[in-house]
């Protein structure tokens, strides 16, 4: 089962995150084979961390909750909240399989939060700019709650355009970068 996990930073937690960076990476190393995508999000300045995205394939919701809540930054109080949802990998690949240029252009996390009939269940073209794409689902694995995408785009407006306007209660766009040890 695939899960989308977005830990949002608590304001003023940067020093704590920096202190725990090795513990965070060591924790993620334990899930190396299960990770589909990972990486930090940033404020509009592109430098100030605002959160951490992990898309992971785990056996069940209990394992996903353990993954999300046992993470060292979460345990230490660096995160203000966690968005944890079932997810479906519509691209059938990991971020390491991304065919675009990882260092060319800007990368974004786009989160569309909604309800009702599912939207955007077909990845938009061109797919060579998509890093990860899929629906956010309830624990039952079928009820649609939104869409999450990691992608390369010219700017935040172009990133936002990957989702259908007016179909979501809210669409968030966050600068994002490929994660992992530096």
Buried (B, 14 or more C-beta within 10 A) or exposed (E): BBBBBBBBBBEEBBEBBEBBEEBBBEBBEEBEEBBBBBBBBBEEEEEEBBBBBBBBBBEEBEBBBEBBBEBBBBEBEBBEEBBBBBBBBBBEBBBEEBEBEBEEBBBBBBBBBBEEEBBBEEBBEEBEBBBBBBBBBEEEEEEBBBBBBBBBBEEBEBBBBBBBEEBBEEBBBBBBBBBBEE
